[in-house]
Amino acid sequence: MTAARLDPERTYAERRAAREAEHAAADRRHRAVGLRRLACLGAAGAIAAGAIAGDAYSAWWVAAPLPLLFWLGVRLDRLEDERSRLARAIAFYERGQARLRDAWMGAGDGGSDLGDPAHLYAADLDLFGPGSVFERLSLARTHRGRATLAAWLLRPAPPEVVVRRQEAVGELARNPDLREDLAVVGDETRAAVDADMLRAWAAAPPAFPAAWVRWPVWMGSCGGALALAAGVAYVLAAGRSLALSPAAQSLIGWYFVGAVVAVAVVTRRTAPLVRRVFAGVSAAARDVALLGRLLARLESERFRAPHLVALRAALDTAGEAPSRQVRRLTRLMDQVDSRHNAFARLFGFFLLWDVHLAHAVERWRMASGPSLAVWLDTAGEMEALSSLAAYRFECPGHTWPDLREGPAHFAADALAHPLLPAGAVANDVRLADVPRVLVLSGSNMSGKSTLLRAIGVTAVLAQAGAPVRARRLRMSPLAVGASVRIVDSLQGGSSRFHAEITRLHAILERASDARAEEGRPVLFLIDECLHGTNSHDRLVGARAIVTGLADRGAIGVVTTHDLALTRIAEALGPRADNVHFRDHLVAGRLRFDYTLRPGVVTAGNALALMREVGFDL
Protein backbone atom coordinates (compact mmCIF):
# COMPACT_ATOMS: atom_id res chain seq x y z
CA MET A 1 0.00 0.00 0.00
CA THR A 2 1.17 3.55 -0.70
CA ALA A 3 0.44 6.72 1.21
CA ALA A 4 -1.59 7.99 -1.78
CA ARG A 5 -3.88 4.92 -1.66
CA LEU A 6 -4.52 5.17 2.08
CA ASP A 7 -7.18 7.62 3.20
CA PRO A 8 -6.29 8.85 6.71
CA GLU A 9 -9.85 9.22 7.98
CA ARG A 10 -10.98 5.85 6.63
CA THR A 11 -7.81 4.08 7.78
CA TYR A 12 -8.02 5.43 11.33
CA ALA A 13 -11.76 4.69 11.57
CA GLU A 14 -11.34 1.10 10.32
CA ARG A 15 -8.34 0.35 12.52
CA ARG A 16 -10.00 1.89 15.59
CA ALA A 17 -13.13 -0.21 14.97
CA ALA A 18 -10.98 -3.33 14.62
CA ARG A 19 -9.16 -2.62 17.90
CA GLU A 20 -12.46 -1.96 19.68
CA ALA A 21 -13.79 -5.32 18.48
CA GLU A 22 -10.59 -7.03 19.63
CA HIS A 23 -10.82 -5.26 22.99
CA ALA A 24 -14.43 -6.44 23.45
CA ALA A 25 -13.37 -10.02 22.65
CA ALA A 26 -10.46 -9.76 25.09
CA ASP A 27 -12.90 -8.47 27.72
CA ARG A 28 -15.09 -11.52 27.23
CA ARG A 29 -12.14 -13.90 27.49
CA HIS A 30 -10.93 -12.07 30.60
CA ARG A 31 -14.32 -12.47 32.30
CA ALA A 32 -14.52 -16.15 31.30
CA VAL A 33 -11.05 -16.94 32.67
CA GLY A 34 -11.83 -14.95 35.82
CA LEU A 35 -14.98 -17.02 36.40
CA ARG A 36 -13.07 -20.27 35.88
CA ARG A 37 -10.44 -19.17 38.35
CA LEU A 38 -13.14 -18.25 40.85
CA ALA A 39 -14.73 -21.68 40.38
CA CYS A 40 -11.34 -23.31 40.88
CA LEU A 41 -10.87 -21.36 44.11
CA GLY A 42 -14.31 -22.52 45.22
CA ALA A 43 -13.39 -26.14 44.47
CA ALA A 44 -10.19 -25.79 46.47
CA GLY A 45 -12.18 -24.36 49.37
CA ALA A 46 -14.70 -27.22 49.21
CA ILE A 47 -11.89 -29.80 49.21
CA ALA A 48 -10.31 -28.11 52.21
CA ALA A 49 -13.62 -28.01 54.06
CA GLY A 50 -14.23 -31.68 53.35
CA ALA A 51 -10.75 -32.63 54.54
CA ILE A 52 -11.22 -30.69 57.76
CA ALA A 53 -14.72 -32.02 58.39
CA GLY A 54 -13.93 -35.71 58.00
CA ASP A 55 -11.44 -38.41 57.15
CA ALA A 56 -12.87 -39.34 53.73
CA TYR A 57 -9.73 -38.21 51.92
CA SER A 58 -6.33 -36.73 52.66
CA ALA A 59 -5.80 -33.00 53.17
CA TRP A 60 -3.13 -33.22 50.45
CA TRP A 61 -5.97 -33.16 47.92
CA VAL A 62 -6.19 -29.40 48.61
CA ALA A 63 -3.04 -29.03 46.49
CA ALA A 64 -4.67 -30.64 43.45
CA PRO A 65 -6.27 -27.42 42.07
CA LEU A 66 -3.13 -25.32 42.67
CA PRO A 67 -1.48 -25.95 39.24
CA LEU A 68 -4.72 -25.01 37.51
CA LEU A 69 -5.08 -21.92 39.70
CA PHE A 70 -1.53 -20.90 38.81
CA TRP A 71 -2.12 -21.42 35.07
CA LEU A 72 -5.38 -19.47 35.15
CA GLY A 73 -3.64 -16.65 37.03
CA VAL A 74 -0.93 -16.42 34.36
CA ARG A 75 -3.58 -16.48 31.66
CA LEU A 76 -5.51 -13.73 33.43
CA ASP A 77 -2.40 -11.52 33.60
CA ARG A 78 -1.74 -11.99 29.89
CA LEU A 79 -5.31 -11.12 29.02
CA GLU A 80 -5.06 -8.01 31.18
CA ASP A 81 -1.91 -6.98 29.29
CA GLU A 82 -3.70 -7.59 26.00
CA ARG A 83 -6.68 -5.48 27.09
CA SER A 84 -4.36 -2.66 28.15
CA ARG A 85 -2.48 -2.77 24.84
CA LEU A 86 -5.72 -2.67 22.85
CA ALA A 87 -7.02 0.20 24.98
CA ARG A 88 -3.85 2.14 24.18
CA ALA A 89 -4.30 1.36 20.48
CA ILE A 90 -7.88 2.67 20.60
CA ALA A 91 -6.65 5.87 22.30
CA PHE A 92 -3.89 6.15 19.66
CA TYR A 93 -6.45 6.19 16.85
CA GLU A 94 -8.78 8.49 18.80
CA ARG A 95 -5.94 11.02 19.02
CA GLY A 96 -5.22 10.56 15.32
CA GLN A 97 -8.85 11.25 14.44
CA ALA A 98 -8.76 14.33 16.69
CA ARG A 99 -5.76 15.61 14.75
CA LEU A 100 -7.62 15.10 11.49
CA ARG A 101 -10.49 17.19 12.93
CA ASP A 102 -8.04 19.90 14.10
CA ALA A 103 -9.08 19.11 17.69
CA TRP A 104 -5.62 18.17 18.96
CA MET A 105 -4.55 21.35 20.76
CA GLY A 106 -3.89 20.90 24.47
CA ALA A 107 -4.30 17.11 24.37
CA GLY A 108 -0.71 16.10 23.58
CA ASP A 109 2.88 16.70 24.62
CA GLY A 110 3.80 20.32 23.97
CA GLY A 111 7.46 19.80 24.88
CA SER A 112 7.55 22.95 27.00
CA ASP A 113 10.69 21.68 28.71
CA LEU A 114 12.56 21.43 25.40
CA GLY A 115 12.43 25.05 24.28
CA ASP A 116 15.15 27.69 24.72
CA PRO A 117 13.95 31.29 25.32
CA ALA A 118 17.18 32.62 23.78
CA HIS A 119 16.76 30.64 20.55
CA LEU A 120 16.48 32.77 17.42
CA TYR A 121 13.06 31.47 16.40
CA ALA A 122 11.68 28.75 18.72
CA ALA A 123 9.38 30.95 20.82
CA ASP A 124 8.49 33.29 17.94
CA LEU A 125 7.26 30.41 15.78
CA ASP A 126 5.42 28.57 18.61
CA LEU A 127 7.54 25.45 18.26
CA PHE A 128 6.94 24.33 21.86
CA GLY A 129 4.19 24.61 24.43
CA PRO A 130 0.40 24.09 24.30
CA GLY A 131 -0.95 24.24 20.77
CA SER A 132 2.57 24.20 19.34
CA VAL A 133 4.23 22.63 16.31
CA PHE A 134 5.85 20.05 18.60
CA GLU A 135 2.50 19.06 20.10
CA ARG A 136 1.07 18.57 16.60
CA LEU A 137 3.99 16.38 15.53
CA SER A 138 5.27 14.40 18.50
CA LEU A 139 4.27 10.79 19.15
CA ALA A 140 7.52 10.03 20.99
CA ARG A 141 7.40 7.86 24.13
CA THR A 142 11.02 8.17 25.29
CA HIS A 143 12.86 11.24 26.49
CA ARG A 144 15.42 10.64 23.74
CA GLY A 145 12.72 10.51 21.07
CA ARG A 146 11.30 13.84 22.24
CA ALA A 147 14.76 15.40 22.38
CA THR A 148 15.62 14.14 18.89
CA LEU A 149 12.49 15.62 17.34
CA ALA A 150 13.07 18.90 19.19
CA ALA A 151 16.69 19.03 17.94
CA TRP A 152 15.50 18.58 14.35
CA LEU A 153 13.18 21.57 14.77
CA LEU A 154 15.85 23.71 16.42
CA ARG A 155 18.81 22.87 14.16
CA PRO A 156 18.31 22.63 10.36
CA ALA A 157 19.82 19.58 8.69
CA PRO A 158 21.97 19.58 5.52
CA PRO A 159 20.07 18.86 2.28
CA GLU A 160 21.49 15.33 1.96
CA VAL A 161 20.28 14.47 5.47
CA VAL A 162 16.86 15.97 4.71
CA VAL A 163 16.53 13.76 1.62
CA ARG A 164 17.37 10.63 3.65
CA ARG A 165 14.80 11.59 6.29
CA GLN A 166 12.17 12.23 3.62
CA GLU A 167 12.70 8.72 2.22
CA ALA A 168 12.48 7.22 5.71
CA VAL A 169 9.38 9.22 6.62
CA GLY A 170 7.72 8.23 3.35
CA GLU A 171 8.28 4.53 4.04
CA LEU A 172 7.06 4.76 7.62
CA ALA A 173 3.97 6.69 6.50
CA ARG A 174 3.00 3.60 4.48
CA ASN A 175 3.47 1.32 7.50
CA PRO A 176 0.63 2.01 9.96
CA ASP A 177 1.23 -1.32 11.76
CA LEU A 178 4.72 -0.29 12.86
CA ARG A 179 3.65 3.20 13.83
CA GLU A 180 0.84 1.78 15.95
CA ASP A 181 3.14 -0.73 17.63
CA LEU A 182 5.75 1.92 18.46
CA ALA A 183 3.02 4.08 19.99
CA VAL A 184 1.37 1.41 22.17
CA VAL A 185 4.20 -0.81 23.44
CA GLY A 186 4.58 -0.68 27.21
CA ASP A 187 2.28 1.42 29.35
CA GLU A 188 1.27 5.05 28.95
CA THR A 189 4.28 6.39 30.84
CA ARG A 190 7.21 7.97 29.06
CA ALA A 191 10.72 6.65 29.63
CA ALA A 192 12.92 9.33 31.15
CA VAL A 193 16.22 7.63 30.33
CA ASP A 194 18.95 10.22 29.79
CA ALA A 195 21.38 9.15 27.03
CA ASP A 196 24.14 11.49 28.27
CA MET A 197 23.88 10.10 31.79
CA LEU A 198 23.94 6.57 30.36
CA ARG A 199 27.17 7.28 28.52
CA ALA A 200 28.78 8.62 31.68
CA TRP A 201 27.55 5.60 33.65
CA ALA A 202 28.86 3.15 31.05
CA ALA A 203 32.28 4.87 30.92
CA ALA A 204 32.82 4.90 34.70
CA PRO A 205 35.54 2.60 36.08
CA PRO A 206 34.47 -0.75 37.59
CA ALA A 207 33.14 -0.53 41.12
CA PHE A 208 34.66 -3.94 41.93
CA PRO A 209 38.07 -3.70 40.24
CA ALA A 210 39.76 -6.59 42.05
CA ALA A 211 38.69 -10.14 41.13
CA TRP A 212 39.63 -11.45 44.58
CA VAL A 213 36.80 -9.42 46.13
CA ARG A 214 34.32 -11.92 44.70
CA TRP A 215 35.79 -14.93 46.52
CA PRO A 216 35.20 -13.62 50.06
CA VAL A 217 31.67 -12.73 48.98
CA TRP A 218 30.93 -16.23 47.68
CA MET A 219 32.51 -17.78 50.75
CA GLY A 220 30.46 -15.46 52.92
CA SER A 221 27.28 -16.42 51.05
CA CYS A 222 27.96 -20.12 51.52
CA GLY A 223 28.73 -19.56 55.17
CA GLY A 224 25.61 -17.44 55.54
CA ALA A 225 23.42 -20.10 53.94
CA LEU A 226 24.83 -22.68 56.35
CA ALA A 227 24.29 -20.23 59.23
CA LEU A 228 20.66 -19.83 58.20
CA ALA A 229 20.22 -23.61 58.22
CA ALA A 230 22.06 -23.80 61.55
CA GLY A 231 19.79 -21.17 63.05
CA VAL A 232 16.69 -23.11 61.99
CA ALA A 233 18.16 -26.32 63.40
CA TYR A 234 19.02 -24.60 66.68
CA VAL A 235 15.46 -23.25 67.04
CA LEU A 236 13.96 -26.67 66.26
CA ALA A 237 16.31 -28.33 68.73
CA ALA A 238 15.46 -25.78 71.39
CA GLY A 239 11.77 -26.52 70.81
CA ARG A 240 12.50 -30.26 71.00
CA SER A 241 11.30 -30.74 67.40
CA LEU A 242 14.79 -31.90 66.41
CA ALA A 243 16.86 -34.34 68.45
CA LEU A 244 20.38 -32.96 68.95
CA SER A 245 22.93 -33.56 71.66
CA PRO A 246 23.78 -30.59 73.87
CA ALA A 247 27.28 -30.43 72.36
CA ALA A 248 25.96 -30.39 68.80
CA GLN A 249 23.39 -27.78 69.69
CA SER A 250 26.05 -25.60 71.32
CA LEU A 251 28.36 -26.03 68.31
CA ILE A 252 25.56 -25.02 65.93
CA GLY A 253 24.76 -21.99 68.07
CA TRP A 254 28.34 -20.77 68.14
CA TYR A 255 28.67 -21.36 64.40
CA PHE A 256 25.56 -19.28 63.83
CA VAL A 257 26.95 -16.39 65.88
CA GLY A 258 30.35 -16.54 64.18
CA ALA A 259 28.85 -16.71 60.69
CA VAL A 260 26.55 -13.74 61.38
CA VAL A 261 29.55 -11.70 62.56
CA ALA A 262 31.54 -12.68 59.44
CA VAL A 263 28.65 -11.86 57.11
CA ALA A 264 28.14 -8.54 58.88
CA VAL A 265 31.82 -7.67 58.41
CA VAL A 266 31.72 -8.47 54.67
CA THR A 267 28.47 -6.52 54.31
CA ARG A 268 29.94 -3.51 56.08
CA ARG A 269 33.15 -3.57 54.01
CA THR A 270 31.31 -3.80 50.69
CA ALA A 271 28.42 -1.47 51.57
CA PRO A 272 29.97 1.72 50.06
CA LEU A 273 30.64 -0.05 46.75
CA VAL A 274 27.15 -1.57 46.69
CA ARG A 275 25.50 1.79 47.39
CA ARG A 276 27.53 3.41 44.63
CA VAL A 277 26.50 0.74 42.12
CA PHE A 278 22.82 0.97 43.00
CA ALA A 279 22.84 4.78 42.98
CA GLY A 280 24.49 4.81 39.57
CA VAL A 281 22.13 2.33 37.93
CA SER A 282 19.06 3.95 39.50
CA ALA A 283 20.04 7.38 38.16
CA ALA A 284 21.15 6.28 34.69
CA ALA A 285 19.03 3.27 33.73
CA ARG A 286 15.67 3.99 35.31
CA ASP A 287 12.64 3.34 33.07
CA VAL A 288 14.48 1.19 30.50
CA ALA A 289 11.60 -1.29 30.16
CA LEU A 290 9.90 0.76 27.44
CA LEU A 291 13.19 0.95 25.55
CA GLY A 292 13.45 -2.86 25.56
CA ARG A 293 9.98 -3.20 24.08
CA LEU A 294 10.70 -0.59 21.40
CA LEU A 295 13.91 -2.38 20.44
CA ALA A 296 12.15 -5.75 20.27
CA ARG A 297 9.64 -4.32 17.80
CA LEU A 298 12.32 -2.70 15.65
CA GLU A 299 14.40 -5.89 15.60
CA SER A 300 11.53 -7.70 13.88
CA GLU A 301 11.17 -5.13 11.09
CA ARG A 302 12.93 -4.92 7.72
CA PHE A 303 13.23 -1.64 5.82
CA ARG A 304 14.06 -0.37 2.33
CA ALA A 305 14.88 3.31 2.86
CA PRO A 306 18.68 3.62 3.32
CA HIS A 307 18.37 5.66 6.50
CA LEU A 308 16.01 3.14 8.10
CA VAL A 309 18.26 0.28 7.01
CA ALA A 310 21.22 1.99 8.70
CA LEU A 311 19.25 2.56 11.90
CA ARG A 312 18.11 -1.05 11.94
CA ALA A 313 21.69 -2.23 11.36
CA ALA A 314 22.75 -0.41 14.54
CA LEU A 315 20.71 -3.00 16.47
CA ASP A 316 22.50 -6.00 14.96
CA THR A 317 24.91 -7.54 17.44
CA ALA A 318 27.09 -10.62 17.34
CA GLY A 319 25.65 -12.03 20.55
CA GLU A 320 22.40 -11.50 22.39
CA ALA A 321 19.84 -9.17 20.79
CA PRO A 322 19.72 -5.65 22.28
CA SER A 323 16.10 -6.10 23.42
CA ARG A 324 17.08 -9.21 25.42
CA GLN A 325 20.01 -7.41 26.98
CA VAL A 326 17.77 -4.51 27.99
CA ARG A 327 15.23 -6.96 29.43
CA ARG A 328 18.00 -8.44 31.60
CA LEU A 329 18.77 -4.95 32.89
CA THR A 330 15.05 -4.42 33.54
CA ARG A 331 14.95 -7.59 35.64
CA LEU A 332 18.02 -6.42 37.55
CA MET A 333 16.34 -3.07 38.18
CA ASP A 334 13.24 -4.88 39.49
CA GLN A 335 15.43 -6.84 41.90
CA VAL A 336 17.19 -3.64 43.01
CA ASP A 337 13.78 -2.14 43.79
CA SER A 338 12.46 -5.24 45.60
CA ARG A 339 15.42 -5.85 47.89
CA HIS A 340 13.90 -3.69 50.66
CA ASN A 341 10.96 -5.93 51.53
CA ALA A 342 11.14 -7.88 54.80
CA PHE A 343 11.61 -11.30 53.19
CA ALA A 344 14.46 -10.06 50.99
CA ARG A 345 16.13 -8.28 53.90
CA LEU A 346 16.12 -11.43 56.06
CA PHE A 347 17.45 -13.88 53.50
CA GLY A 348 19.44 -11.23 51.61
CA PHE A 349 21.56 -10.57 54.68
CA PHE A 350 22.65 -14.20 55.05
CA LEU A 351 23.21 -14.69 51.31
CA LEU A 352 24.90 -11.29 50.77
CA TRP A 353 22.32 -10.77 48.06
CA ASP A 354 22.95 -7.02 47.67
CA VAL A 355 26.61 -7.66 46.89
CA HIS A 356 25.78 -10.34 44.32
CA LEU A 357 23.16 -8.11 42.76
CA ALA A 358 25.63 -5.23 42.56
CA HIS A 359 28.11 -7.58 40.86
CA ALA A 360 25.44 -8.60 38.35
CA VAL A 361 24.67 -4.95 37.57
CA GLU A 362 28.38 -4.23 37.10
CA ARG A 363 28.83 -7.22 34.80
CA TRP A 364 25.90 -6.01 32.71
CA ARG A 365 27.34 -2.50 32.61
CA MET A 366 30.77 -3.68 31.49
CA ALA A 367 29.31 -5.92 28.76
CA SER A 368 26.33 -3.94 27.46
CA GLY A 369 26.55 -0.45 28.97
CA PRO A 370 28.57 1.13 26.13
CA SER A 371 25.92 0.04 23.59
CA LEU A 372 22.90 1.16 25.60
CA ALA A 373 23.18 4.83 24.64
CA VAL A 374 23.49 3.82 20.96
CA TRP A 375 20.32 1.73 21.24
CA LEU A 376 18.55 4.59 22.95
CA ASP A 377 19.62 7.03 20.22
CA THR A 378 18.39 4.60 17.56
CA ALA A 379 15.01 4.14 19.21
CA GLY A 380 14.74 7.91 19.72
CA GLU A 381 15.44 8.66 16.07
CA MET A 382 12.91 6.03 15.00
CA GLU A 383 10.33 7.72 17.24
CA ALA A 384 11.11 11.12 15.71
CA LEU A 385 10.82 9.69 12.19
CA SER A 386 7.57 7.94 13.13
CA SER A 387 6.17 11.26 14.39
CA LEU A 388 6.95 12.93 11.07
CA ALA A 389 5.55 9.89 9.25
CA ALA A 390 2.21 10.21 11.06
CA TYR A 391 2.13 13.89 10.07
CA ARG A 392 2.87 12.91 6.46
CA PHE A 393 0.13 10.28 6.50
CA GLU A 394 -2.44 12.60 8.07
CA CYS A 395 -1.69 15.48 5.67
CA PRO A 396 -1.60 13.88 2.20
CA GLY A 397 -2.09 17.29 0.58
CA HIS A 398 1.21 18.58 1.94
CA THR A 399 4.26 18.38 -0.30
CA TRP A 400 7.92 17.49 -0.02
CA PRO A 401 10.12 20.61 -0.26
CA ASP A 402 12.87 20.82 -2.86
CA LEU A 403 15.88 21.78 -0.76
CA ARG A 404 19.02 22.55 -2.77
CA GLU A 405 22.30 24.34 -2.24
CA GLY A 406 22.68 27.68 -4.00
CA PRO A 407 22.05 31.40 -3.54
CA ALA A 408 19.57 32.27 -0.83
CA HIS A 409 16.02 31.75 -2.04
CA PHE A 410 12.58 30.79 -0.72
CA ALA A 411 9.84 30.25 -3.31
CA ALA A 412 6.52 28.86 -2.08
CA ASP A 413 3.29 28.39 -4.01
CA ALA A 414 0.03 28.31 -2.04
CA LEU A 415 1.75 28.52 1.34
CA ALA A 416 -0.31 28.30 4.54
CA HIS A 417 0.47 27.79 8.21
CA PRO A 418 0.41 24.05 9.04
CA LEU A 419 -1.45 24.56 12.31
CA LEU A 420 -4.36 26.47 10.78
CA PRO A 421 -7.54 24.47 10.08
CA ALA A 422 -8.49 23.24 6.64
CA GLY A 423 -9.58 26.00 4.29
CA ALA A 424 -7.01 28.53 5.47
CA VAL A 425 -6.08 31.11 2.84
CA ALA A 426 -2.82 30.28 1.05
CA ASN A 427 -0.41 32.77 -0.50
CA ASP A 428 2.57 32.71 -2.82
CA VAL A 429 5.85 33.98 -1.34
CA ARG A 430 9.00 34.73 -3.38
CA LEU A 431 12.33 35.71 -1.85
CA ALA A 432 15.60 35.67 -3.78
CA ASP A 433 18.04 38.23 -5.15
CA VAL A 434 15.08 40.15 -6.58
CA PRO A 435 13.30 40.78 -4.31
CA ARG A 436 15.46 39.98 -1.34
CA VAL A 437 13.13 41.71 1.13
CA LEU A 438 9.35 41.99 1.36
CA VAL A 439 7.99 44.94 3.34
CA LEU A 440 4.54 43.75 4.40
CA SER A 441 2.09 46.46 5.42
CA GLY A 442 -1.42 46.01 6.65
CA SER A 443 -3.82 46.95 9.38
CA ASN A 444 -4.23 45.25 12.73
CA MET A 445 -5.46 41.63 12.64
CA SER A 446 -4.98 41.44 8.87
CA GLY A 447 -2.71 38.38 9.02
CA LYS A 448 0.81 39.81 8.89
CA SER A 449 2.18 37.92 11.92
CA THR A 450 0.50 34.69 10.79
CA LEU A 451 2.22 34.89 7.41
CA LEU A 452 5.58 35.45 9.09
CA ARG A 453 5.04 32.37 11.24
CA ALA A 454 3.85 30.37 8.24
CA ILE A 455 7.06 31.19 6.36
CA GLY A 456 9.24 30.42 9.39
CA VAL A 457 7.52 27.15 10.39
CA THR A 458 7.59 25.99 6.77
CA ALA A 459 11.34 26.62 6.55
CA VAL A 460 11.85 24.78 9.85
CA LEU A 461 9.78 21.75 8.84
CA ALA A 462 11.41 21.59 5.41
CA GLN A 463 14.88 21.43 6.96
CA ALA A 464 13.79 18.89 9.58
CA GLY A 465 12.71 16.36 6.95
CA ALA A 466 8.94 16.92 7.15
CA PRO A 467 6.43 17.76 4.41
CA VAL A 468 5.15 21.33 4.23
CA ARG A 469 1.75 22.90 3.70
CA ALA A 470 2.27 24.31 0.22
CA ARG A 471 1.60 23.29 -3.35
CA ARG A 472 5.31 23.63 -4.04
CA LEU A 473 8.36 24.85 -2.13
CA ARG A 474 11.84 25.43 -3.44
CA MET A 475 14.41 26.79 -1.04
CA SER A 476 18.10 26.88 -0.25
CA PRO A 477 19.42 25.93 3.20
CA LEU A 478 18.55 28.85 5.45
CA ALA A 479 19.13 29.87 9.05
CA VAL A 480 15.87 31.27 10.42
CA GLY A 481 15.95 34.32 12.64
CA ALA A 482 12.67 35.75 13.94
CA SER A 483 11.54 38.73 15.96
CA VAL A 484 7.81 38.12 16.20
CA ARG A 485 7.01 37.55 19.86
CA ILE A 486 9.31 39.69 21.97
CA VAL A 487 8.44 40.39 25.62
CA ASP A 488 10.05 42.36 28.39
CA SER A 489 11.64 40.72 31.41
CA LEU A 490 11.18 42.04 34.93
CA GLN A 491 13.70 39.53 36.27
CA GLY A 492 16.27 40.39 33.62
CA GLY A 493 15.63 44.11 33.86
CA SER A 494 14.93 44.28 30.12
CA SER A 495 12.27 46.43 28.45
CA ARG A 496 10.46 45.15 25.38
CA PHE A 497 12.37 47.57 23.16
CA HIS A 498 15.70 46.46 24.61
CA ALA A 499 14.72 42.81 24.21
CA GLU A 500 13.74 43.48 20.59
CA ILE A 501 16.96 45.25 19.59
CA THR A 502 18.95 42.52 21.34
CA ARG A 503 17.20 39.89 19.21
CA LEU A 504 17.64 41.96 16.04
CA HIS A 505 21.33 42.36 16.76
CA ALA A 506 21.65 38.60 17.24
CA ILE A 507 19.98 38.01 13.85
CA LEU A 508 22.33 40.55 12.26
CA GLU A 509 25.32 38.83 13.84
CA ARG A 510 24.09 35.48 12.55
CA ALA A 511 23.87 36.94 9.04
CA SER A 512 27.41 38.28 9.37
CA ASP A 513 28.68 34.87 10.53
CA ALA A 514 26.96 33.15 7.61
CA ARG A 515 28.64 35.47 5.12
CA ALA A 516 32.07 35.23 6.75
CA GLU A 517 31.97 31.44 7.17
CA GLU A 518 30.08 30.70 3.95
CA GLY A 519 27.35 29.14 6.06
CA ARG A 520 23.59 29.27 5.70
CA PRO A 521 22.16 32.66 4.70
CA VAL A 522 19.61 34.04 7.14
CA LEU A 523 15.86 34.04 6.55
CA PHE A 524 14.74 36.93 8.78
CA LEU A 525 11.15 37.48 9.92
CA ILE A 526 10.59 40.78 11.73
CA ASP A 527 7.15 41.78 12.98
CA GLU A 528 6.42 45.49 13.57
CA CYS A 529 10.08 46.46 13.57
CA LEU A 530 11.04 48.84 16.42
CA HIS A 531 7.44 49.78 17.15
CA GLY A 532 8.41 50.70 20.72
CA THR A 533 10.03 54.00 19.74
CA ASN A 534 9.12 57.26 17.96
CA SER A 535 8.38 57.35 14.24
CA HIS A 536 11.61 59.11 13.20
CA ASP A 537 13.93 56.84 15.14
CA ARG A 538 11.90 53.85 14.07
CA LEU A 539 12.27 54.62 10.38
CA VAL A 540 15.98 55.31 10.62
CA GLY A 541 16.65 52.25 12.78
CA ALA A 542 14.47 49.88 10.75
CA ARG A 543 16.06 51.03 7.47
CA ALA A 544 19.53 50.41 8.92
CA ILE A 545 18.58 46.94 10.21
CA VAL A 546 16.91 45.73 7.02
CA THR A 547 19.60 47.21 4.76
CA GLY A 548 22.29 45.62 6.92
CA LEU A 549 20.62 42.22 6.66
CA ALA A 550 20.19 42.50 2.90
CA ASP A 551 23.83 43.60 2.50
CA ARG A 552 24.90 40.48 4.40
CA GLY A 553 23.09 38.15 2.03
CA ALA A 554 19.97 37.61 4.13
CA ILE A 555 16.44 37.36 2.74
CA GLY A 556 13.24 37.95 4.64
CA VAL A 557 10.05 39.79 5.48
CA VAL A 558 9.47 42.80 7.72
CA THR A 559 5.93 43.83 8.66
CA THR A 560 4.55 47.19 9.68
CA HIS A 561 1.30 49.07 10.07
CA ASP A 562 3.26 52.34 10.06
CA LEU A 563 3.10 53.40 6.43
CA ALA A 564 6.25 55.50 6.84
CA LEU A 565 8.27 52.28 7.09
CA THR A 566 7.17 51.21 3.63
CA ARG A 567 9.78 53.66 2.34
CA ILE A 568 12.40 51.08 3.31
CA ALA A 569 11.62 49.37 0.00
CA GLU A 570 12.48 52.59 -1.85
CA ALA A 571 15.88 52.72 -0.13
CA LEU A 572 16.68 49.14 -1.17
CA GLY A 573 15.58 49.61 -4.77
CA PRO A 574 15.02 46.36 -6.73
CA ARG A 575 16.14 44.30 -3.73
CA ALA A 576 12.83 44.99 -1.95
CA ASP A 577 9.12 44.98 -2.75
CA ASN A 578 6.13 46.35 -0.89
CA VAL A 579 3.25 43.92 -0.35
CA HIS A 580 0.16 44.24 1.82
CA PHE A 581 -2.95 42.68 3.34
CA ARG A 582 -6.28 44.46 2.92
CA ASP A 583 -9.42 44.63 5.03
CA HIS A 584 -12.99 45.62 4.17
CA LEU A 585 -15.74 47.27 6.19
CA VAL A 586 -18.97 45.35 5.59
CA ALA A 587 -22.17 46.44 7.36
CA GLY A 588 -20.10 48.19 10.00
CA ARG A 589 -17.89 45.16 10.67
CA LEU A 590 -14.34 44.53 9.51
CA ARG A 591 -13.66 41.59 7.21
CA PHE A 592 -10.26 40.23 6.22
CA ASP A 593 -9.48 38.11 3.16
CA TYR A 594 -5.82 37.38 4.16
CA THR A 595 -4.75 37.57 0.52
CA LEU A 596 -1.29 38.96 -0.19
CA ARG A 597 -1.26 41.78 -2.74
CA PRO A 598 1.51 43.91 -4.24
CA GLY A 599 2.03 47.49 -3.13
CA VAL A 600 1.38 49.44 0.05
CA VAL A 601 -1.85 49.24 2.06
CA THR A 602 -3.87 52.41 1.65
CA ALA A 603 -5.97 52.48 4.82
CA GLY A 604 -5.85 51.50 8.46
CA ASN A 605 -8.49 49.96 10.68
CA ALA A 606 -7.56 51.03 14.20
CA LEU A 607 -10.49 53.45 14.61
CA ALA A 608 -12.93 50.98 13.09
CA LEU A 609 -11.75 48.26 15.48
CA MET A 610 -12.15 50.62 18.45
CA ARG A 611 -15.69 51.46 17.36
CA GLU A 612 -16.46 47.78 16.92
CA VAL A 613 -15.59 46.99 20.56
CA GLY A 614 -17.63 49.94 21.85
CA PHE A 615 -15.54 53.13 21.88
CA ASP A 616 -17.47 56.29 21.05
CA LEU A 617 -15.26 57.95 18.43
Order of alpha helices (4+ residues) and beta strands (2+ residues): alpha-alpha-alpha-alpha-alpha-alpha-alpha-alpha-alpha-alpha-alpha-alpha-alpha-alpha-beta-beta-beta-beta-alpha-beta-beta-alpha-beta-alpha-beta-alpha-beta-beta-beta-beta-alpha
